[in-house]
Amino acid sequence: YCPAIAVHTAQVPCEFEELITLIDRKTGKEAQAKPEKVRTGEVFTVRMRPRAHICVEAFATYPSLGRFAVRDHGRTIAVGVIKEVTKR
């Protein structure tokens, strides 16, 4: 699955590499490790890999470059914040 990630003014295709954890919306704590699928309205931690170079930072370091939206066929399907950046 390869939607586009929109960060600040850039849009780059990205791949979802791994679903890391399902987060409980009420408590904010981990509810399930390595879930198999995502349902509407759930909160997840995921690992994504952009297919092109993009300038991003962790939300805690630089908030405006740490927010993103995931778009597919002109529709926003997810929004979130960047917790960690791993450089290639």
C-alpha positions as CSV (number, residue, x, y, z in Angstrom):
1,Y,0.0,0.0,0.0
2,C,1.6,3.3,-1.1
3,P,-0.4,6.5,-0.4
4,A,1.2,10.0,-0.3
5,I,2.4,11.6,2.8
6,A,1.9,15.4,3.0
7,V,4.4,17.2,5.3
8,H,4.3,21.0,5.4
9,T,4.1,21.8,1.6
10,A,5.7,18.6,0.3
11,Q,3.8,15.5,-0.9
12,V,5.8,12.3,-1.3
13,P,4.7,8.6,-1.9
14,C,5.4,6.5,1.2
15,E,5.1,2.8,2.2
16,F,3.8,1.5,5.5
17,E,6.6,-0.8,6.6
18,E,5.2,-2.0,9.9
19,L,2.3,-1.6,12.3
20,I,4.1,-1.3,15.7
21,T,1.4,-0.8,18.3
22,L,-2.3,-0.2,18.8
23,I,-2.9,2.7,21.3
24,D,-5.9,2.9,23.6
25,R,-7.6,6.2,22.8
26,K,-8.8,6.7,26.4
27,T,-5.6,6.0,28.3
28,G,-3.0,6.7,25.6
29,K,-1.2,3.4,26.5
30,E,-0.3,0.5,24.3
31,A,-3.2,-1.9,23.9
32,Q,-1.7,-4.4,21.5
33,A,1.7,-5.0,20.0
34,K,2.1,-5.8,16.3
35,P,-1.6,-5.7,15.3
36,E,-2.5,-7.2,11.9
37,K,-4.9,-4.5,10.6
38,V,-6.1,-1.0,11.1
39,R,-9.8,0.0,11.5
40,T,-11.4,3.4,11.2
41,G,-11.0,5.5,14.3
42,E,-8.1,3.6,15.8
43,V,-4.9,5.1,17.0
44,F,-1.7,3.4,15.9
45,T,2.1,3.8,15.9
46,V,3.5,2.8,12.5
47,R,6.8,2.8,10.7
48,M,6.7,4.4,7.3
49,R,9.4,4.8,4.6
50,P,9.1,7.7,2.0
51,R,10.0,6.7,-1.5
52,A,11.8,10.1,-2.1
53,H,13.7,12.5,0.0
54,I,11.7,14.7,2.3
55,C,12.6,17.1,5.0
56,V,11.0,16.1,8.3
57,E,11.7,16.4,12.0
58,A,10.3,14.9,15.2
59,F,7.3,16.8,16.4
60,A,9.0,17.5,19.8
61,T,11.9,19.1,18.0
62,Y,10.2,21.2,15.3
63,P,6.4,21.0,15.4
64,S,5.6,22.4,12.0
65,L,7.8,19.7,10.3
66,G,6.6,17.0,12.6
67,R,2.9,16.9,11.5
68,F,1.7,14.9,8.5
69,A,-1.3,13.8,6.6
70,V,-1.7,10.6,4.7
71,R,-3.6,11.1,1.4
72,D,-4.9,8.5,-1.1
73,H,-6.7,9.4,-4.3
74,G,-7.4,13.0,-3.1
75,R,-8.8,11.9,0.3
76,T,-7.2,12.4,3.7
77,I,-7.1,8.9,5.3
78,A,-4.9,9.6,8.4
79,V,-3.2,12.4,10.2
80,G,-0.4,12.2,12.8
81,V,2.8,13.4,14.3
82,I,6.4,12.2,13.8
83,K,7.8,10.6,16.9
84,E,11.2,9.6,15.6
85,V,13.3,10.1,12.4
86,T,15.7,7.4,11.2
87,K,18.1,8.7,8.6
88,R,19.0,6.5,5.7
